[in-house]
Amino acid sequence: MLNIIGLGYIGLPTALIFAARGIEVVGTDYNETLISKLKKGELTFEEKGLAELFNEAQQKGIEFTTDYLKTNMYIITVPTPYDKVTKKIDPAYLIAAVNSILEVCENDSIIIIESTVSPGTIDKFIRPIISEFINQTNQTIHLVHAPERIIPGDMVHELANNSRTIGADSYEVGEKVAQLYQNITSGEIVITDIKTAEMTKVVENTYRAINIAFANELAKIADYDDMDVYEIIRISNMHPRVNILSPGPGVGGHCIPVDPWFLVGDYPLLTPLIKEALDINESMPAFVLKKVSQIMKEKNLNDFTKVGLYGLTYKANVDDVRESPTLQILELQEKFLAHPLKTYDPWVKEQVAVNQYFDFAEFLNGVELVVIMVKHDHIKESLEHLKGKIIFDTQNTIPASDDYILYKL
Ligand SMILES: NC(=O)c1ccc[n+]([C@@H]2O[C@H](COP(=O)([O-])OP(=O)(O)OC[C@H]3O[C@@H](n4cnc5c(N)ncnc54)[C@H](O)[C@@H]3O)[C@@H](O)[C@H]2O)c1
């Protein structure tokens, strides 16, 4: 039986897919509200294909509980934030989860850590706990790191198809865990050591952060000297070995703006490029705000109540608002005691911002400048509502039209 600890954005779909593929699964989370929702058959967030997967998992008998199960196979998917000051990983959730597992687990258990961790975290913070436990009990416990790569918005498909990295102390344990993951993915499964697995996950997200930063820097150059960054990127990408990403209003979510900081925190003298890239990405919400004020001046708009931010999530067609550029803009405004701009997001049903609207028409009412922060399909399908408005499209989402005045990043 498999016990999955932490049923958030990663843990829940993981638990569901294992159960749907016929593995006996119990999902554990210490959040009682979350567990009672899941027990009632209610999903805790929206994601393409998740409801269907939930049905399949329920039919196969998945269980949810706040208790840790006595078994011999665990997957941990708890948060791994970083300390905003030191930039180092905060392993507190992980340590707490491991300690709780050790109170109940069987001899010869495998503890698989899926949470993203900085290289060396398992050796530094988890292995000592396990070693002490082994000394005291004479039991055997195996540690494995199996980082997760799935992208919100396409999680179910990626869970079933992405290749996986399994970091283990021995090939035998790695192979056993690889066999477990073969139940859910058709992707290649690579077995390596734990520290390499830790590093590859952080490196993957750092690669993305640096490439996004490059696109963002190009957007700033193009803006300064009146060039079209999208046209420049489109043409440059025709080169067979060039693939520049798109600029944007900032980087949100739990991974790309967070994980690269682990490297900066642990190797400050060796990471000037990574630090610069992260700083560039973090400067984008302020850059958007500056452009908004420029557009307002240009269009003689001197009333902030006539400006609305469309989109509160950190990416398109999901309901996850963590670290989102729109929330960063609102935070910036708050710092300067400015009245928060109107916001609206078709995916966000809970109040996450002060001046948030839940009806698109009400949001648009009185708004002359709409700032598109998120590329939701909804806005592409709502172009007729934008007639007569000034649009600042920070995501290159909508086409030029005589119906509205369009500014881009
Ligand atoms: N969200 C993503 O897109 C993504 C992608 C790849 C990897 N990751 C990594 O996966 C990990 C989990 O991220 P997430 O987005 O699912 O986080 P999350 O905050 O959505 O979910 C974590 C869950 O763990 C529960 N929890 C915390 N400590 C616990 C404990 N000791 N016992 C039981 N439950 C506990 C919380 O209540 C919460 O429900 C992180 O390390 C993250 O970096 C996330």
The ligand as a Gaussian input file, in Angstrom:
#p B3LYP/6-31G(d) Opt

LIG

0 1
 N        2.963000      23.127000      -7.979000
 C        3.787000      22.784000      -8.937000
 O        3.583000      23.128000     -10.081000
 C        5.013000      21.922000      -8.657000
 C        5.647000      21.291000      -9.729000
 C        6.748000      20.465000      -9.473000
 C        7.199000      20.309000      -8.158000
 N        6.559000      20.948000      -7.128000
 C        7.047000      20.729000      -5.760000
 O        6.138000      19.835000      -5.108000
 C        6.104000      20.146000      -3.709000
 C        4.655000      20.344000      -3.291000
 O        4.147000      21.485000      -3.968000
 P        2.593000      21.754000      -4.098000
 O        2.456000      22.823000      -5.120000
 O        1.840000      20.485000      -4.276000
 O        2.294000      22.327000      -2.604000
 P        0.856000      22.599000      -1.951000
 O        1.060000      23.676000      -0.968000
 O       -0.180000      22.744000      -3.020000
 O        0.511000      21.235000      -1.187000
 C        1.204000      20.752000      -0.096000
 C        0.235000      20.020000       0.831000
 O        1.021000      19.395000       1.858000
 C        0.278000      19.450000       3.068000
 N        1.240000      19.247000       4.153000
 C        2.291000      20.025000       4.499000
 N        2.997000      19.456000       5.485000
 C        2.387000      18.281000       5.783000
 C        2.634000      17.252000       6.694000
 N        3.690000      17.284000       7.523000
 N        1.786000      16.190000       6.723000
 C        0.718000      16.131000       5.911000
 N        0.435000      17.089000       4.997000
 C        1.259000      18.154000       4.927000
 C       -0.385000      20.806000       3.037000
 O       -1.523000      20.860000       3.876000
 C       -0.760000      20.921000       1.538000
 O       -2.069000      20.450000       1.296000
 C        6.996000      21.367000      -3.516000
 O        8.267000      20.948000      -3.121000
 C        7.052000      21.970000      -4.894000
 O        8.237000      22.715000      -5.090000
 C        5.464000      21.731000      -7.345000

